[in-house]
Amino acid sequence: MSRRSHPKKDIEETLRHAERSGWRISTGGSHAWGKLYCPYNDRDCRCGEFCITSIWSTPKNPAGHARALRRVVDHCNAIRKPGGRSG
């Protein structure tokens, strides 16, 4: 089942990048548009700090929020470890 698109173009592009990298996106919730879930969710992964991150629906700076989300995806510890997984 496909998810609904994010209303901000920059964020939607980042979400597509995250999906290509194996991250799961769950839409809905109380305050956030949705959540981004790491595909590895390792217990050694920064105490889970970056295994789940919120996606805001109307951030003050959409381009900045998109960059922050991309940074979370691209700096996943499970991928960056020597001999880590490839995505």
Secondary structure, DSSP 8 states (H G I E B T S, - for coil): ------SSHHHHHHHHHHHHTT-EEEE--SSSSEEEE-SS--TTSGGGTTTEEEE-SS-SSHHHHHHHHHHHHHT-HHHHSTT----
